[in-house]
């Protein structure tokens, strides 16, 4: 492995060249040389600048739940990262994570009545949604991970940034993990600092606000991760009520960008935890299944009969593990749970995410150009 100084020496020039390309692309969009498509319904983009997890899927799910409760018919457009299929695909309840991607499958499983489309060409996907019968046609589109897909001009843009990885404290790819220079944050209407720790002082909020240096019209919100009751990946028997110390040992499995907080949550609830970590969106195969089977077998063998050993994974991993059920041991299948997460907004801003989004949609449909007036 390259030493940090040598790595920087080789990668810094590549980051500079990459940055030139990104800036040129953005200038072409900003000046209208590259055309952006607008649509007759609200298109709400949820994205980030830094590669890796920032909580996009929980945010999409939060907005979906809120919009459905308010009587809207939202749809989701996603790229379908690391799926085996190509082109435009409608996600069905029966779709596998391999076919459509783990995150779109997860969203469809949670919201089966919502239309979910995967397509690298987001313009084509939105056009397809608008061609649906009136009974199925959405009146709001959520564009998942679309901040860099500038061929679509969203009516509202929500940018997520992880609390532990400040936007402006990183380098562009490949030296760092930024897709764009942090100046791109000014394209967003709303910036959400996600995965905030449980205890933040007023000074902590102020420091982040000062460092982000947003424009006056931009809204700044803060959110944390909430954990729900574990659910069986293969629901053959009722789920346990909660993680408690009654479970002496556990196997925790994660194939996400930042597994540290997930593992920490499990270890906080269960005294002895074995961990298996895979790359983000890892496609599980026979060797992975064998490793999981053997590791869980070891956990079972060292757990007293009076205790309840479990294996637990992230909700996103559960989508991909469902595809390899036939490779998992009966013991692992019977004792495998996932830990659902959800977005919890902090009481900081004078306006809530719900108010921002609902006001935006209402204002959008009040425009004289709206075909739905």
C-alpha atoms as a printed R data frame, in Angstrom:
    type eleno elety resid chain resno       x       y       z
1   ATOM     1    CA   UNK     A     1   0.000   0.000   0.000
2   ATOM     2    CA   UNK     A     2   1.296   3.475  -0.890
3   ATOM     3    CA   UNK     A     3   2.488   5.702   1.927
4   ATOM     4    CA   UNK     A     4   0.168   8.722   2.418
5   ATOM     5    CA   UNK     A     5   2.716  11.252   1.110
6   ATOM     6    CA   UNK     A     6   3.469   9.167  -1.989
7   ATOM     7    CA   UNK     A     7  -0.230   8.491  -2.535
8   ATOM     8    CA   UNK     A     8  -0.942  12.214  -2.378
9   ATOM     9    CA   UNK     A     9   1.862  12.955  -4.835
10  ATOM    10    CA   UNK     A    10   0.412  10.553  -7.416
11  ATOM    11    CA   UNK     A    11  -3.295  11.200  -6.873
12  ATOM    12    CA   UNK     A    12  -3.330  14.978  -6.392
13  ATOM    13    CA   UNK     A    13  -2.686  15.734 -10.100
14  ATOM    14    CA   UNK     A    14  -5.483  13.333 -11.043
15  ATOM    15    CA   UNK     A    15  -7.829  15.116  -8.638
16  ATOM    16    CA   UNK     A    16  -6.906  18.446 -10.231
17  ATOM    17    CA   UNK     A    17  -7.672  17.141 -13.731
18  ATOM    18    CA   UNK     A    18 -10.906  15.566 -12.500
19  ATOM    19    CA   UNK     A    19 -11.861  18.887 -10.905
20  ATOM    20    CA   UNK     A    20 -11.310  20.747 -14.184
21  ATOM    21    CA   UNK     A    21 -13.628  18.319 -15.941
22  ATOM    22    CA   UNK     A    22 -16.348  18.675 -13.309
23  ATOM    23    CA   UNK     A    23 -16.122  22.484 -13.337
24  ATOM    24    CA   UNK     A    24 -16.332  22.594 -17.140
25  ATOM    25    CA   UNK     A    25 -19.387  20.339 -17.093
26  ATOM    26    CA   UNK     A    26 -21.110  22.515 -14.501
27  ATOM    27    CA   UNK     A    27 -20.323  25.699 -16.432
28  ATOM    28    CA   UNK     A    28 -21.869  24.174 -19.562
29  ATOM    29    CA   UNK     A    29 -25.042  23.391 -17.632
30  ATOM    30    CA   UNK     A    30 -25.121  26.773 -15.896
31  ATOM    31    CA   UNK     A    31 -24.807  28.619 -19.230
32  ATOM    32    CA   UNK     A    32 -27.381  26.486 -21.004
33  ATOM    33    CA   UNK     A    33 -24.982  24.807 -23.421
34  ATOM    34    CA   UNK     A    34 -25.999  21.471 -21.953
35  ATOM    35    CA   UNK     A    35 -29.782  21.439 -21.665
36  ATOM    36    CA   UNK     A    36 -31.703  20.623 -18.516
37  ATOM    37    CA   UNK     A    37 -35.192  19.160 -18.632
38  ATOM    38    CA   UNK     A    38 -37.999  20.547 -16.483
39  ATOM    39    CA   UNK     A    39 -41.262  18.740 -15.787
40  ATOM    40    CA   UNK     A    40 -44.896  19.666 -15.083
41  ATOM    41    CA   UNK     A    41 -44.802  17.991 -11.668
42  ATOM    42    CA   UNK     A    42 -42.509  18.582  -8.684
43  ATOM    43    CA   UNK     A    43 -39.215  16.709  -8.951
44  ATOM    44    CA   UNK     A    44 -37.437  16.563  -5.595
45  ATOM    45    CA   UNK     A    45 -33.786  15.549  -5.779
46  ATOM    46    CA   UNK     A    46 -32.089  13.864  -2.819
47  ATOM    47    CA   UNK     A    47 -28.346  13.559  -3.269
48  ATOM    48    CA   UNK     A    48 -24.863  14.162  -1.960
49  ATOM    49    CA   UNK     A    49 -21.448  15.368  -3.060
50  ATOM    50    CA   UNK     A    50 -19.272  12.907  -1.171
51  ATOM    51    CA   UNK     A    51 -19.320   9.253  -2.244
52  ATOM    52    CA   UNK     A    52 -20.331   6.791   0.416
53  ATOM    53    CA   UNK     A    53 -23.272   6.658   2.749
54  ATOM    54    CA   UNK     A    54 -24.989   9.853   3.834
55  ATOM    55    CA   UNK     A    55 -28.428   8.400   4.517
56  ATOM    56    CA   UNK     A    56 -30.094   8.979   1.136
57  ATOM    57    CA   UNK     A    57 -32.361   5.930   1.294
58  ATOM    58    CA   UNK     A    58 -33.722   6.672   4.805
59  ATOM    59    CA   UNK     A    59 -34.347  10.254   3.654
60  ATOM    60    CA   UNK     A    60 -36.227   9.061   0.567
61  ATOM    61    CA   UNK     A    61 -38.273   6.742   2.773
62  ATOM    62    CA   UNK     A    62 -38.990   9.571   5.214
63  ATOM    63    CA   UNK     A    63 -40.264  11.787   2.399
64  ATOM    64    CA   UNK     A    64 -42.287   8.950   0.878
65  ATOM    65    CA   UNK     A    65 -44.048   8.234   4.143
66  ATOM    66    CA   UNK     A    66 -44.792  11.905   4.738
67  ATOM    67    CA   UNK     A    67 -46.095  12.506   1.209
68  ATOM    68    CA   UNK     A    68 -48.326   9.439   1.285
69  ATOM    69    CA   UNK     A    69 -49.787  10.517   4.626
70  ATOM    70    CA   UNK     A    70 -50.512  13.936   3.112
71  ATOM    71    CA   UNK     A    71 -52.456  12.338   0.265
72  ATOM    72    CA   UNK     A    72 -49.895  12.631  -2.532
73  ATOM    73    CA   UNK     A    73 -48.939   9.902  -4.984
74  ATOM    74    CA   UNK     A    74 -45.127   9.965  -5.077
75  ATOM    75    CA   UNK     A    75 -42.878   7.885  -7.305
76  ATOM    76    CA   UNK     A    76 -39.161   7.167  -6.973
77  ATOM    77    CA   UNK     A    77 -36.546   7.278  -9.718
78  ATOM    78    CA   UNK     A    78 -33.170   5.703  -8.978
79  ATOM    79    CA   UNK     A    79 -30.148   4.610 -10.943
80  ATOM    80    CA   UNK     A    80 -30.272   1.152  -9.371
81  ATOM    81    CA   UNK     A    81 -26.600   1.012  -8.441
82  ATOM    82    CA   UNK     A    82 -24.807  -2.297  -9.143
83  ATOM    83    CA   UNK     A    83 -27.867  -3.988 -10.621
84  ATOM    84    CA   UNK     A    84 -27.404  -6.683 -13.234
85  ATOM    85    CA   UNK     A    85 -30.106  -5.338 -15.557
86  ATOM    86    CA   UNK     A    86 -29.769  -2.373 -17.876
87  ATOM    87    CA   UNK     A    87 -32.064   0.282 -19.258
88  ATOM    88    CA   UNK     A    88 -35.378   1.200 -17.696
89  ATOM    89    CA   UNK     A    89 -36.891  -1.259 -15.237
90  ATOM    90    CA   UNK     A    90 -40.056  -1.004 -13.168
91  ATOM    91    CA   UNK     A    91 -39.392  -2.408  -9.690
92  ATOM    92    CA   UNK     A    92 -41.887  -5.037  -8.531
93  ATOM    93    CA   UNK     A    93 -42.385  -6.692  -5.165
94  ATOM    94    CA   UNK     A    94 -40.930  -9.859  -6.687
95  ATOM    95    CA   UNK     A    95 -37.851  -8.081  -8.108
96  ATOM    96    CA   UNK     A    96 -34.519  -9.230  -6.736
97  ATOM    97    CA   UNK     A    97 -31.774  -6.941  -5.476
98  ATOM    98    CA   UNK     A    98 -29.568  -8.348  -8.222
99  ATOM    99    CA   UNK     A    99 -32.049  -7.216 -10.880
100 ATOM   100    CA   UNK     A   100 -32.890  -3.729  -9.641
101 ATOM   101    CA   UNK     A   101 -30.421  -2.848  -6.875
102 ATOM   102    CA   UNK     A   102 -30.723  -3.230  -3.124
103 ATOM   103    CA   UNK     A   103 -32.002   0.266  -2.322
104 ATOM   104    CA   UNK     A   104 -34.838   0.374  -4.913
105 ATOM   105    CA   UNK     A   105 -35.929  -3.095  -3.791
106 ATOM   106    CA   UNK     A   106 -35.914  -1.983  -0.167
107 ATOM   107    CA   UNK     A   107 -38.070   1.048  -0.989
108 ATOM   108    CA   UNK     A   108 -40.546  -1.078  -2.965
109 ATOM   109    CA   UNK     A   109 -40.787  -3.631  -0.154
110 ATOM   110    CA   UNK     A   110 -41.621  -0.861   2.325
111 ATOM   111    CA   UNK     A   111 -43.981   1.041   0.033
112 ATOM   112    CA   UNK     A   112 -45.503  -1.558  -2.317
113 ATOM   113    CA   UNK     A   113 -48.086   0.847  -3.752
114 ATOM   114    CA   UNK     A   114 -45.377   3.327  -4.814
115 ATOM   115    CA   UNK     A   115 -44.026   3.185  -8.358
116 ATOM   116    CA   UNK     A   116 -40.248   2.747  -8.290
117 ATOM   117    CA   UNK     A   117 -38.266   3.010 -11.535
118 ATOM   118    CA   UNK     A   118 -34.570   2.341 -12.061
119 ATOM   119    CA   UNK     A   119 -32.778   3.862 -15.026
120 ATOM   120    CA   UNK     A   120 -29.417   5.565 -15.478
121 ATOM   121    CA   UNK     A   121 -31.263   7.925 -17.840
122 ATOM   122    CA   UNK     A   122 -33.397   9.820 -15.332
123 ATOM   123    CA   UNK     A   123 -35.082  11.905 -18.038
124 ATOM   124    CA   UNK     A   124 -36.378   8.783 -19.716
125 ATOM   125    CA   UNK     A   125 -37.580   7.412 -16.377
126 ATOM   126    CA   UNK     A   126 -39.534  10.560 -15.478
127 ATOM   127    CA   UNK     A   127 -41.038  10.728 -18.971
128 ATOM   128    CA   UNK     A   128 -42.189   7.128 -18.558
129 ATOM   129    CA   UNK     A   129 -43.862   7.991 -15.258
130 ATOM   130    CA   UNK     A   130 -45.743  10.871 -16.882
131 ATOM   131    CA   UNK     A   131 -47.021   8.483 -19.565
132 ATOM   132    CA   UNK     A   132 -48.716   6.207 -17.020
133 ATOM   133    CA   UNK     A   133 -52.496   6.042 -16.799
134 ATOM   134    CA   UNK     A   134 -54.015   8.793 -14.701
135 ATOM   135    CA   UNK     A   135 -54.824   6.331 -11.920
136 ATOM   136    CA   UNK     A   136 -51.123   5.419 -11.605
137 ATOM   137    CA   UNK     A   137 -49.422   8.650 -12.634
138 ATOM   138    CA   UNK     A   138 -47.485  10.267  -9.761
139 ATOM   139    CA   UNK     A   139 -47.938  13.891  -8.767
140 ATOM   140    CA   UNK     A   140 -44.485  14.093  -7.136
141 ATOM   141    CA   UNK     A   141 -41.205  12.436  -8.158
142 ATOM   142    CA   UNK     A   142 -38.371  11.728  -5.727
143 ATOM   143    CA   UNK     A   143 -35.062  11.600  -7.584
144 ATOM   144    CA   UNK     A   144 -32.750   9.362  -5.561
145 ATOM   145    CA   UNK     A   145 -29.033  10.227  -5.793
146 ATOM   146    CA   UNK     A   146 -29.576  12.718  -8.589
147 ATOM   147    CA   UNK     A   147 -27.526  15.726  -7.482
148 ATOM   148    CA   UNK     A   148 -24.911  15.197 -10.219
149 ATOM   149    CA   UNK     A   149 -27.478  14.180 -12.857
150 ATOM   150    CA   UNK     A   150 -27.931  17.722 -14.081
151 ATOM   151    CA   UNK     A   151 -29.827  16.840 -17.247
152 ATOM   152    CA   UNK     A   152 -32.858  16.869 -14.951
153 ATOM   153    CA   UNK     A   153 -33.550  20.254 -13.346
154 ATOM   154    CA   UNK     A   154 -35.228  19.460 -10.024
155 ATOM   155    CA   UNK     A   155 -37.859  21.785  -8.643
156 ATOM   156    CA   UNK     A   156 -36.383  21.235  -5.160
157 ATOM   157    CA   UNK     A   157 -32.882  19.997  -4.398
158 ATOM   158    CA   UNK     A   158 -31.952  18.414  -1.049
159 ATOM   159    CA   UNK     A   159 -28.251  17.853  -0.366
160 ATOM   160    CA   UNK     A   160 -27.126  15.481   2.384
161 ATOM   161    CA   UNK     A   161 -23.771  15.671   4.146
162 ATOM   162    CA   UNK     A   162 -22.546  13.344   6.880
163 ATOM   163    CA   UNK     A   163 -21.831  14.979  10.239
164 ATOM   164    CA   UNK     A   164 -18.559  13.049  10.627
165 ATOM   165    CA   UNK     A   165 -17.263  13.886   7.137
166 ATOM   166    CA   UNK     A   166 -17.641  17.640   6.522
167 ATOM   167    CA   UNK     A   167 -17.965  18.560   2.851
168 ATOM   168    CA   UNK     A   168 -15.217  21.139   2.725
169 ATOM   169    CA   UNK     A   169 -12.691  19.026   4.643
170 ATOM   170    CA   UNK     A   170 -12.050  16.584   1.810
171 ATOM   171    CA   UNK     A   171 -10.458  16.367  -1.640
172 ATOM   172    CA   UNK     A   172 -11.908  15.547  -5.014
173 ATOM   173    CA   UNK     A   173 -11.724  12.036  -6.407
174 ATOM   174    CA   UNK     A   174  -9.503  10.047  -6.628
175 ATOM   175    CA   UNK     A   175  -7.421  11.567  -3.811
176 ATOM   176    CA   UNK     A   176 -10.484  12.232  -1.683
177 ATOM   177    CA   UNK     A   177 -14.126  11.214  -1.851
178 ATOM   178    CA   UNK     A   178 -15.771  14.313  -3.294
179 ATOM   179    CA   UNK     A   179 -17.678  13.946  -6.566
180 ATOM   180    CA   UNK     A   180 -17.665  17.731  -6.947
181 ATOM   181    CA   UNK     A   181 -15.992  20.685  -5.308
182 ATOM   182    CA   UNK     A   182 -17.809  21.658  -2.125
183 ATOM   183    CA   UNK     A   183 -18.915  24.893  -3.838
184 ATOM   184    CA   UNK     A   184 -21.580  22.723  -5.488
185 ATOM   185    CA   UNK     A   185 -23.459  22.822  -2.178
186 ATOM   186    CA   UNK     A   186 -24.825  26.190  -3.255
187 ATOM   187    CA   UNK     A   187 -26.993  24.478  -5.906
188 ATOM   188    CA   UNK     A   188 -29.090  22.941  -3.134
189 ATOM   189    CA   UNK     A   189 -32.260  24.478  -1.751
190 ATOM   190    CA   UNK     A   190 -31.942  22.464   1.456
191 ATOM   191    CA   UNK     A   191 -28.813  21.055   3.121
192 ATOM   192    CA   UNK     A   192 -29.230  18.323   5.733
193 ATOM   193    CA   UNK     A   193 -26.390  17.372   8.058
194 ATOM   194    CA   UNK     A   194 -27.134  13.693   8.654
195 ATOM   195    CA   UNK     A   195 -26.058  11.122  11.254
196 ATOM   196    CA   UNK     A   196 -25.588  13.705  13.967
197 ATOM   197    CA   UNK     A   197 -24.568  12.398  17.406
198 ATOM   198    CA   UNK     A   198 -27.169  12.153  20.137
199 ATOM   199    CA   UNK     A   199 -25.875  15.068  22.155
200 ATOM   200    CA   UNK     A   200 -25.057  18.300  20.342
201 ATOM   201    CA   UNK     A   201 -24.653  21.665  21.997
202 ATOM   202    CA   UNK     A   202 -25.840  24.946  20.433
203 ATOM   203    CA   UNK     A   203 -22.206  25.801  19.682
204 ATOM   204    CA   UNK     A   204 -21.897  22.591  17.620
205 ATOM   205    CA   UNK     A   205 -24.762  23.653  15.355
206 ATOM   206    CA   UNK     A   206 -23.304  27.138  15.025
207 ATOM   207    CA   UNK     A   207 -19.866  25.845  14.021
208 ATOM   208    CA   UNK     A   208 -21.332  23.634  11.296
209 ATOM   209    CA   UNK     A   209 -23.543  26.459  10.045
210 ATOM   210    CA   UNK     A   210 -20.570  28.816   9.892
211 ATOM   211    CA   UNK     A   211 -18.363  26.276   8.085
212 ATOM   212    CA   UNK     A   212 -21.017  25.503   5.465
213 ATOM   213    CA   UNK     A   213 -21.516  29.233   4.784
214 ATOM   214    CA   UNK     A   214 -24.787  28.724   2.937
215 ATOM   215    CA   UNK     A   215 -26.631  31.458   1.067
216 ATOM   216    CA   UNK     A   216 -29.513  33.198   2.873
217 ATOM   217    CA   UNK     A   217 -32.188  31.415   0.825
218 ATOM   218    CA   UNK     A   218 -30.793  27.945   1.627
219 ATOM   219    CA   UNK     A   219 -32.310  25.992   4.500
220 ATOM   220    CA   UNK     A   220 -30.093  24.043   6.925
221 ATOM   221    CA   UNK     A   221 -31.464  21.037   8.820
222 ATOM   222    CA   UNK     A   222 -29.914  18.389  11.070
223 ATOM   223    CA   UNK     A   223 -30.908  14.744  11.433
224 ATOM   224    CA   UNK     A   224 -29.921  11.599  13.312
225 ATOM   225    CA   UNK     A   225 -30.326   7.872  12.749
226 ATOM   226    CA   UNK     A   226 -33.171   6.171  14.568
227 ATOM   227    CA   UNK     A   227 -33.210   2.396  15.071
228 ATOM   228    CA   UNK     A   228 -36.388   0.331  14.995
229 ATOM   229    CA   UNK     A   229 -37.290  -3.171  16.154
230 ATOM   230    CA   UNK     A   230 -35.232  -5.930  14.451
231 ATOM   231    CA   UNK     A   231 -37.162  -7.863  11.810
232 ATOM   232    CA   UNK     A   232 -36.522 -11.346  10.469
233 ATOM   233    CA   UNK     A   233 -35.015 -11.380   6.993
234 ATOM   234    CA   UNK     A   234 -36.914 -14.595   6.288
235 ATOM   235    CA   UNK     A   235 -40.196 -14.179   8.206
236 ATOM   236    CA   UNK     A   236 -41.022 -17.744   9.201
237 ATOM   237    CA   UNK     A   237 -41.606 -16.918  12.873
238 ATOM   238    CA   UNK     A   238 -42.415 -13.717  14.780
239 ATOM   239    CA   UNK     A   239 -39.628 -11.189  15.219
240 ATOM   240    CA   UNK     A   240 -38.000 -10.522  18.567
241 ATOM   241    CA   UNK     A   241 -39.315  -7.458  20.366
242 ATOM   242    CA   UNK     A   242 -35.982  -5.705  20.797
243 ATOM   243    CA   UNK     A   243 -32.250  -6.235  21.106
244 ATOM   244    CA   UNK     A   244 -31.474  -6.951  24.739
245 ATOM   245    CA   UNK     A   245 -28.704  -8.438  26.811
246 ATOM   246    CA   UNK     A   246 -30.669 -11.707  26.880
247 ATOM   247    CA   UNK     A   247 -28.855 -12.432  23.634
248 ATOM   248    CA   UNK     A   248 -25.375 -13.352  24.773
249 ATOM   249    CA   UNK     A   249 -23.685 -13.394  21.374
250 ATOM   250    CA   UNK     A   250 -24.440 -12.229  17.876
251 ATOM   251    CA   UNK     A   251 -23.002 -12.093  14.393
252 ATOM   252    CA   UNK     A   252 -23.285  -8.633  12.831
253 ATOM   253    CA   UNK     A   253 -23.046  -8.454   9.024
254 ATOM   254    CA   UNK     A   254 -22.621  -5.212   7.090
255 ATOM   255    CA   UNK     A   255 -21.945  -4.428   3.449
256 ATOM   256    CA   UNK     A   256 -22.369  -0.658   3.594
257 ATOM   257    CA   UNK     A   257 -20.083   2.333   3.153
258 ATOM   258    CA   UNK     A   258 -19.803   3.247   6.839
259 ATOM   259    CA   UNK     A   259 -20.541   0.234   9.079
260 ATOM   260    CA   UNK     A   260 -18.971   1.661  12.257
261 ATOM   261    CA   UNK     A   261 -22.173   3.111  13.719
262 ATOM   262    CA   UNK     A   262 -24.177  -0.007  12.865
263 ATOM   263    CA   UNK     A   263 -21.663  -2.241  14.642
264 ATOM   264    CA   UNK     A   264 -21.549   0.181  17.565
265 ATOM   265    CA   UNK     A   265 -25.335   0.024  17.956
266 ATOM   266    CA   UNK     A   266 -25.304  -3.792  18.009
267 ATOM   267    CA   UNK     A   267 -22.409  -3.909  20.487
268 ATOM   268    CA   UNK     A   268 -24.243  -1.443  22.707
269 ATOM   269    CA   UNK     A   269 -27.142  -3.915  23.005
270 ATOM   270    CA   UNK     A   270 -25.388  -7.275  22.930
271 ATOM   271    CA   UNK     A   271 -22.301  -8.124  25.039
272 ATOM   272    CA   UNK     A   272 -20.373 -10.271  22.558
273 ATOM   273    CA   UNK     A   273 -20.528  -9.558  18.840
274 ATOM   274    CA   UNK     A   274 -18.628 -11.094  15.954
275 ATOM   275    CA   UNK     A   275 -18.526  -8.811  12.910
276 ATOM   276    CA   UNK     A   276 -18.252  -9.438   9.179
277 ATOM   277    CA   UNK     A   277 -17.723  -6.393   7.000
278 ATOM   278    CA   UNK     A   278 -18.058  -6.255   3.212
279 ATOM   279    CA   UNK     A   279 -17.792  -3.443   0.678
280 ATOM   280    CA   UNK     A   280 -20.756  -1.179  -0.017
281 ATOM   281    CA   UNK     A   281 -23.410  -2.862  -2.205
282 ATOM   282    CA   UNK     A   282 -21.339  -6.064  -2.087
283 ATOM   283    CA   UNK     A   283 -22.817  -8.832  -4.226
284 ATOM   284    CA   UNK     A   284 -22.892 -11.861  -1.942
285 ATOM   285    CA   UNK     A   285 -21.784 -15.180  -3.434
286 ATOM   286    CA   UNK     A   286 -21.049 -18.771  -2.359
287 ATOM   287    CA   UNK     A   287 -17.764 -17.905  -0.617
288 ATOM   288    CA   UNK     A   288 -19.464 -15.157   1.383
289 ATOM   289    CA   UNK     A   289 -22.299 -17.497   2.344
290 ATOM   290    CA   UNK     A   290 -19.798 -20.124   3.462
291 ATOM   291    CA   UNK     A   291 -17.983 -17.549   5.607
292 ATOM   292    CA   UNK     A   292 -21.241 -16.406   7.193
293 ATOM   293    CA   UNK     A   293 -22.391 -19.984   7.806
294 ATOM   294    CA   UNK     A   294 -19.105 -20.932   9.474
295 ATOM   295    CA   UNK     A   295 -18.932 -17.769  11.571
296 ATOM   296    CA   UNK     A   296 -22.509 -18.105  12.773
297 ATOM   297    CA   UNK     A   297 -21.891 -21.771  13.509
298 ATOM   298    CA   UNK     A   298 -19.049 -20.682  15.776
299 ATOM   299    CA   UNK     A   299 -21.343 -18.170  17.484
300 ATOM   300    CA   UNK     A   300 -23.956 -20.882  18.041
301 ATOM   301    CA   UNK     A   301 -21.396 -23.303  19.409
302 ATOM   302    CA   UNK     A   302 -20.085 -20.860  21.999
303 ATOM   303    CA   UNK     A   303 -23.460 -19.553  23.197
304 ATOM   304    CA   UNK     A   304 -25.077 -21.093  26.314
305 ATOM   305    CA   UNK     A   305 -28.357 -22.861  25.617
306 ATOM   306    CA   UNK     A   306 -30.154 -20.438  27.940
307 ATOM   307    CA   UNK     A   307 -29.355 -17.518  25.653
308 ATOM   308    CA   UNK     A   308 -30.666 -16.544  22.241
309 ATOM   309    CA   UNK     A   309 -27.930 -16.110  19.607
310 ATOM   310    CA   UNK     A   310 -28.801 -14.141  16.504
311 ATOM   311    CA   UNK     A   311 -27.274 -12.876  13.291
312 ATOM   312    CA   UNK     A   312 -28.165  -9.320  12.369
313 ATOM   313    CA   UNK     A   313 -27.495  -7.266   9.255
314 ATOM   314    CA   UNK     A   314 -28.391  -3.861   7.871
315 ATOM   315    CA   UNK     A   315 -31.670  -3.368   6.063
316 ATOM   316    CA   UNK     A   316 -29.851  -2.810   2.787
317 ATOM   317    CA   UNK     A   317 -27.870  -6.034   3.193
318 ATOM   318    CA   UNK     A   318 -31.093  -7.935   3.870
319 ATOM   319    CA   UNK     A   319 -32.183  -7.194   0.299
320 ATOM   320    CA   UNK     A   320 -29.087  -8.877  -1.143
321 ATOM   321    CA   UNK     A   321 -29.002 -11.715   1.378
322 ATOM   322    CA   UNK     A   322 -32.542 -12.592   0.290
323 ATOM   323    CA   UNK     A   323 -31.092 -13.457  -3.119
324 ATOM   324    CA   UNK     A   324 -28.796 -16.139  -1.632
325 ATOM   325    CA   UNK     A   325 -31.143 -17.782   0.854
326 ATOM   326    CA   UNK     A   326 -30.457 -21.143  -0.792
327 ATOM   327    CA   UNK     A   327 -26.762 -20.806   0.130
328 ATOM   328    CA   UNK     A   328 -27.310 -20.015   3.807
329 ATOM   329    CA   UNK     A   329 -27.444 -22.664   6.520
330 ATOM   330    CA   UNK     A   330 -30.834 -23.453   8.120
331 ATOM   331    CA   UNK     A   331 -29.536 -22.091  11.420
332 ATOM   332    CA   UNK     A   332 -28.573 -18.767   9.842
333 ATOM   333    CA   UNK     A   333 -31.842 -18.506   7.910
334 ATOM   334    CA   UNK     A   334 -33.835 -19.094  11.105
335 ATOM   335    CA   UNK     A   335 -31.912 -16.555  13.170
336 ATOM   336    CA   UNK     A   336 -31.116 -13.785  10.690
337 ATOM   337    CA   UNK     A   337 -32.549 -10.328  11.407
338 ATOM   338    CA   UNK     A   338 -32.092  -6.884   9.962
339 ATOM   339    CA   UNK     A   339 -32.093  -3.630  11.913
340 ATOM   340    CA   UNK     A   340 -34.329  -0.996  10.283
341 ATOM   341    CA   UNK     A   341 -33.231   2.611  10.469
342 ATOM   342    CA   UNK     A   342 -35.143   5.831   9.953
343 ATOM   343    CA   UNK     A   343 -34.433   9.538   9.782
344 ATOM   344    CA   UNK     A   344 -35.067  11.633  12.884
345 ATOM   345    CA   UNK     A   345 -34.863  15.403  12.458
346 ATOM   346    CA   UNK     A   346 -33.338  17.516  15.200
347 ATOM   347    CA   UNK     A   347 -35.108  20.549  16.609
348 ATOM   348    CA   UNK     A   348 -32.838  23.263  15.300
349 ATOM   349    CA   UNK     A   349 -34.351  25.033  12.313
350 ATOM   350    CA   UNK     A   350 -37.346  27.343  12.475
351 ATOM   351    CA   UNK     A   351 -38.973  25.346   9.673
352 ATOM   352    CA   UNK     A   352 -39.269  21.571   9.328
353 ATOM   353    CA   UNK     A   353 -38.531  19.353   6.359
354 ATOM   354    CA   UNK     A   354 -42.244  18.551   6.105
355 ATOM   355    CA   UNK     A   355 -43.105  22.243   5.868
356 ATOM   356    CA   UNK     A   356 -40.380  22.908   3.297
357 ATOM   357    CA   UNK     A   357 -41.474  20.080   1.015
358 ATOM   358    CA   UNK     A   358 -45.227  20.577   1.384
359 ATOM   359    CA   UNK     A   359 -44.960  24.340   0.866
360 ATOM   360    CA   UNK     A   360 -42.846  23.724  -2.217
361 ATOM   361    CA   UNK     A   361 -45.372  21.314  -3.731
362 ATOM   362    CA   UNK     A   362 -48.314  23.629  -3.016
363 ATOM   363    CA   UNK     A   363 -46.470  26.605  -4.498
364 ATOM   364    CA   UNK     A   364 -45.503  24.537  -7.531
365 ATOM   365    CA   UNK     A   365 -49.111  23.685  -8.319
366 ATOM   366    CA   UNK     A   366 -50.206  27.292  -7.850
367 ATOM   367    CA   UNK     A   367 -48.001  28.397 -10.739
368 ATOM   368    CA   UNK     A   368 -49.970  29.552 -13.803
369 ATOM   369    CA   UNK     A   369 -47.906  27.169 -15.937
370 ATOM   370    CA   UNK     A   370 -48.949  24.115 -13.933
371 ATOM   371    CA   UNK     A   371 -51.143  21.761 -16.011
372 ATOM   372    CA   UNK     A   372 -52.902  20.590 -12.842
373 ATOM   373    CA   UNK     A   373 -54.512  23.915 -11.822
